[in-house]
């Protein structure tokens, strides 16, 4: 089986690492806009061969893991290049614009819209790890628009990697993911910014930072090249979550201002139930 | 050496666990307002004996780890009860009000104001672990107000546990810790709240949460009984950080509203330097 990965960073690199480990007959081809990335992936043995779009006609399975702004430009070209029995899966963090872009493509049936929810704050292929997808949720959108045989082919590989599958429409995906992923990134980036601005004048401040701070700003290490296009494509949903978040922070500030510490206690106590909610989330830490 | 711990949760429990492991002649006595906590600590062998304030006269070293509102009530009583050669260290997350409260106490020289910056989001003695303080920063305030011999006694124990010592005045401590600790807790609690409110209607949302969300809301599991008094005692500093944080979020929202995605890229890129800053922070994860 010829497996192609387009965009060889953490997401794509970890995917094909597992494919190579679990699918003995897989030959893995890598395509990346940056020759340096290809060289690195070859030297790390993440891929077997470097390739270009001209080679896509021999692909059986294509996994596309590039920033979502590139996704809407490249996916139509990738679909143009593959053969009728090939399934193309994306790993985009947004789904609505991608699905809309491909809605009328002649090879829409060869495309399976996916969002495997996995990753760390690192983005290079050198950060790729085995088992990243084990137990993780993979959201599949508009499954009915993909040829049945090609769905099956993709699902076999996803199951091999240990993924849990959930079906959702692109609109619901983008709305919910804004809450549980995109907003976390903004809160983390702005927390990092607030503290760094302070640090300009106060050099000692980070000596005082404990693991709680590290955990809360972890996502502020994420790649701007990946995240700016996500916020652009999911602008309306992200704005909604951000409005609610800012409002909750202003309400908390109001409780502080009027010395309502019982109210503050209750706010925190009510949110403590996040403990039981989080128990179900599988964690990958570097 | 008779070592007393008052308040046997994660902070106090982990402290005496290491003391017992590293100081062969230490007898560890525990005092806790809740009999259940004492029983648990005894059964977990975190302490050797249960005790009361009446026993404090035989203490050589007292470690006080109770919520900061209790701290200002109990520390004067504890100092009243100890002998002249005993050193009392607190582990309060705020320092200004505590130091002010004890400023004119007859046994002020027996008190060493400390903030060992360590912990997890858990607060029970069952969460106590060995090595929690290894490599962690312990902020000591107003060291000049503690008898020199008693400073030495405390430092020997802190060094045995592997702590790094930093000296700071209480005012600077409370100001800086608001940025690197207290604000992280608010941002995390309010993020949890924002998402939980959404979840009322959307049961599937947490299936989509990945490790990034888990990391960002980890602190929202923290104990309200511990944190409401911290926000009360450090109100002015916390308000300052919260104002700056809300302003940064509103600026980010404005960039989104006017489609300035280059500006958003730059915001994130500038904050990425948190990577190098965080490298110096020692992490404890459960």
HADDOCK unambig.tbl for C-alpha pairs under 7 A between the chains (distance, minus, plus):
assign (segid A and resid 117 and name CA) (segid B and resid 208 and name CA) 6.88 0.50 0.50
assign (segid A and resid 117 and name CA) (segid B and resid 210 and name CA) 6.03 0.50 0.50
assign (segid A and resid 118 and name CA) (segid B and resid 210 and name CA) 6.26 0.50 0.50
assign (segid A and resid 137 and name CA) (segid B and resid 207 and name CA) 6.94 0.50 0.50
assign (segid A and resid 137 and name CA) (segid B and resid 208 and name CA) 6.72 0.50 0.50
assign (segid A and resid 176 and name CA) (segid B and resid 205 and name CA) 5.94 0.50 0.50
assign (segid A and resid 177 and name CA) (segid B and resid 208 and name CA) 6.69 0.50 0.50
assign (segid A and resid 179 and name CA) (segid B and resid 195 and name CA) 5.96 0.50 0.50
assign (segid A and resid 180 and name CA) (segid B and resid 195 and name CA) 6.88 0.50 0.50
assign (segid A and resid 180 and name CA) (segid B and resid 208 and name CA) 6.88 0.50 0.50
assign (segid A and resid 180 and name CA) (segid B and resid 209 and name CA) 5.22 0.50 0.50
assign (segid A and resid 180 and name CA) (segid B and resid 213 and name CA) 5.90 0.50 0.50
assign (segid A and resid 181 and name CA) (segid B and resid 209 and name CA) 6.69 0.50 0.50
assign (segid A and resid 181 and name CA) (segid B and resid 212 and name CA) 6.88 0.50 0.50
assign (segid A and resid 181 and name CA) (segid B and resid 213 and name CA) 5.94 0.50 0.50
assign (segid A and resid 184 and name CA) (segid B and resid 213 and name CA) 5.92 0.50 0.50
assign (segid A and resid 184 and name CA) (segid B and resid 216 and name CA) 6.28 0.50 0.50
assign (segid A and resid 189 and name CA) (segid B and resid 268 and name CA) 6.41 0.50 0.50
assign (segid A and resid 189 and name CA) (segid B and resid 271 and name CA) 6.46 0.50 0.50
assign (segid A and resid 190 and name CA) (segid B and resid 245 and name CA) 6.72 0.50 0.50
assign (segid A and resid 190 and name CA) (segid B and resid 248 and name CA) 6.11 0.50 0.50
assign (segid A and resid 190 and name CA) (segid B and resid 249 and name CA) 6.25 0.50 0.50
assign (segid A and resid 191 and name CA) (segid B and resid 245 and name CA) 6.50 0.50 0.50
assign (segid A and resid 192 and name CA) (segid B and resid 271 and name CA) 6.17 0.50 0.50
assign (segid A and resid 192 and name CA) (segid B and resid 274 and name CA) 6.63 0.50 0.50
assign (segid A and resid 193 and name CA) (segid B and resid 271 and name CA) 5.57 0.50 0.50
assign (segid A and resid 194 and name CA) (segid B and resid 244 and name CA) 6.47 0.50 0.50
assign (segid A and resid 194 and name CA) (segid B and resid 245 and name CA) 5.77 0.50 0.50
assign (segid A and resid 195 and name CA) (segid B and resid 179 and name CA) 5.96 0.50 0.50
assign (segid A and resid 195 and name CA) (segid B and resid 180 and name CA) 6.88 0.50 0.50
assign (segid A and resid 205 and name CA) (segid B and resid 176 and name CA) 5.94 0.50 0.50
assign (segid A and resid 207 and name CA) (segid B and resid 137 and name CA) 6.94 0.50 0.50
assign (segid A and resid 208 and name CA) (segid B and resid 117 and name CA) 6.89 0.50 0.50
assign (segid A and resid 208 and name CA) (segid B and resid 137 and name CA) 6.72 0.50 0.50
assign (segid A and resid 208 and name CA) (segid B and resid 177 and name CA) 6.70 0.50 0.50
assign (segid A and resid 208 and name CA) (segid B and resid 180 and name CA) 6.88 0.50 0.50
assign (segid A and resid 209 and name CA) (segid B and resid 180 and name CA) 5.21 0.50 0.50
assign (segid A and resid 209 and name CA) (segid B and resid 181 and name CA) 6.72 0.50 0.50
assign (segid A and resid 209 and name CA) (segid B and resid 281 and name CA) 6.76 0.50 0.50
assign (segid A and resid 210 and name CA) (segid B and resid 117 and name CA) 6.01 0.50 0.50
assign (segid A and resid 210 and name CA) (segid B and resid 118 and name CA) 6.25 0.50 0.50
assign (segid A and resid 210 and name CA) (segid B and resid 281 and name CA) 6.59 0.50 0.50
assign (segid A and resid 211 and name CA) (segid B and resid 282 and name CA) 6.98 0.50 0.50
assign (segid A and resid 211 and name CA) (segid B and resid 283 and name CA) 5.03 0.50 0.50
assign (segid A and resid 211 and name CA) (segid B and resid 284 and name CA) 6.27 0.50 0.50
assign (segid A and resid 212 and name CA) (segid B and resid 181 and name CA) 6.87 0.50 0.50
assign (segid A and resid 212 and name CA) (segid B and resid 219 and name CA) 6.58 0.50 0.50
assign (segid A and resid 213 and name CA) (segid B and resid 180 and name CA) 5.90 0.50 0.50
assign (segid A and resid 213 and name CA) (segid B and resid 181 and name CA) 5.94 0.50 0.50
assign (segid A and resid 213 and name CA) (segid B and resid 184 and name CA) 5.91 0.50 0.50
assign (segid A and resid 214 and name CA) (segid B and resid 278 and name CA) 6.66 0.50 0.50
assign (segid A and resid 215 and name CA) (segid B and resid 215 and name CA) 5.41 0.50 0.50
assign (segid A and resid 215 and name CA) (segid B and resid 216 and name CA) 6.24 0.50 0.50
assign (segid A and resid 216 and name CA) (segid B and resid 184 and name CA) 6.27 0.50 0.50
assign (segid A and resid 216 and name CA) (segid B and resid 215 and name CA) 6.24 0.50 0.50
assign (segid A and resid 216 and name CA) (segid B and resid 216 and name CA) 4.53 0.50 0.50
assign (segid A and resid 219 and name CA) (segid B and resid 212 and name CA) 6.58 0.50 0.50
assign (segid A and resid 220 and name CA) (segid B and resid 271 and name CA) 6.58 0.50 0.50
assign (segid A and resid 220 and name CA) (segid B and resid 272 and name CA) 6.03 0.50 0.50
assign (segid A and resid 221 and name CA) (segid B and resid 272 and name CA) 4.99 0.50 0.50
assign (segid A and resid 221 and name CA) (segid B and resid 274 and name CA) 6.65 0.50 0.50
assign (segid A and resid 221 and name CA) (segid B and resid 275 and name CA) 5.77 0.50 0.50
assign (segid A and resid 224 and name CA) (segid B and resid 265 and name CA) 5.36 0.50 0.50
assign (segid A and resid 224 and name CA) (segid B and resid 268 and name CA) 5.61 0.50 0.50
assign (segid A and resid 224 and name CA) (segid B and resid 269 and name CA) 5.85 0.50 0.50
assign (segid A and resid 228 and name CA) (segid B and resid 261 and name CA) 6.16 0.50 0.50
assign (segid A and resid 228 and name CA) (segid B and resid 264 and name CA) 6.30 0.50 0.50
assign (segid A and resid 228 and name CA) (segid B and resid 265 and name CA) 5.46 0.50 0.50
assign (segid A and resid 232 and name CA) (segid B and resid 261 and name CA) 6.82 0.50 0.50
assign (segid A and resid 235 and name CA) (segid B and resid 256 and name CA) 6.92 0.50 0.50
assign (segid A and resid 239 and name CA) (segid B and resid 253 and name CA) 6.91 0.50 0.50
assign (segid A and resid 244 and name CA) (segid B and resid 194 and name CA) 6.46 0.50 0.50
assign (segid A and resid 245 and name CA) (segid B and resid 190 and name CA) 6.73 0.50 0.50
assign (segid A and resid 245 and name CA) (segid B and resid 191 and name CA) 6.50 0.50 0.50
assign (segid A and resid 245 and name CA) (segid B and resid 194 and name CA) 5.76 0.50 0.50
assign (segid A and resid 246 and name CA) (segid B and resid 246 and name CA) 6.51 0.50 0.50
assign (segid A and resid 248 and name CA) (segid B and resid 190 and name CA) 6.11 0.50 0.50
assign (segid A and resid 249 and name CA) (segid B and resid 190 and name CA) 6.25 0.50 0.50
assign (segid A and resid 253 and name CA) (segid B and resid 239 and name CA) 6.90 0.50 0.50
assign (segid A and resid 256 and name CA) (segid B and resid 235 and name CA) 6.93 0.50 0.50
assign (segid A and resid 261 and name CA) (segid B and resid 228 and name CA) 6.15 0.50 0.50
assign (segid A and resid 261 and name CA) (segid B and resid 232 and name CA) 6.84 0.50 0.50
assign (segid A and resid 264 and name CA) (segid B and resid 228 and name CA) 6.28 0.50 0.50
assign (segid A and resid 265 and name CA) (segid B and resid 224 and name CA) 5.36 0.50 0.50
assign (segid A and resid 265 and name CA) (segid B and resid 228 and name CA) 5.45 0.50 0.50
assign (segid A and resid 268 and name CA) (segid B and resid 189 and name CA) 6.41 0.50 0.50
assign (segid A and resid 268 and name CA) (segid B and resid 224 and name CA) 5.59 0.50 0.50
assign (segid A and resid 269 and name CA) (segid B and resid 224 and name CA) 5.84 0.50 0.50
assign (segid A and resid 271 and name CA) (segid B and resid 189 and name CA) 6.43 0.50 0.50
assign (segid A and resid 271 and name CA) (segid B and resid 192 and name CA) 6.14 0.50 0.50
assign (segid A and resid 271 and name CA) (segid B and resid 193 and name CA) 5.56 0.50 0.50
assign (segid A and resid 271 and name CA) (segid B and resid 220 and name CA) 6.57 0.50 0.50
assign (segid A and resid 272 and name CA) (segid B and resid 220 and name CA) 6.02 0.50 0.50
assign (segid A and resid 272 and name CA) (segid B and resid 221 and name CA) 4.98 0.50 0.50
assign (segid A and resid 274 and name CA) (segid B and resid 192 and name CA) 6.62 0.50 0.50
assign (segid A and resid 274 and name CA) (segid B and resid 221 and name CA) 6.64 0.50 0.50
assign (segid A and resid 275 and name CA) (segid B and resid 221 and name CA) 5.77 0.50 0.50
assign (segid A and resid 278 and name CA) (segid B and resid 214 and name CA) 6.65 0.50 0.50
assign (segid A and resid 281 and name CA) (segid B and resid 209 and name CA) 6.75 0.50 0.50
assign (segid A and resid 281 and name CA) (segid B and resid 210 and name CA) 6.56 0.50 0.50
assign (segid A and resid 282 and name CA) (segid B and resid 211 and name CA) 6.98 0.50 0.50
assign (segid A and resid 283 and name CA) (segid B and resid 211 and name CA) 5.02 0.50 0.50
assign (segid A and resid 284 and name CA) (segid B and resid 211 and name CA) 6.28 0.50 0.50
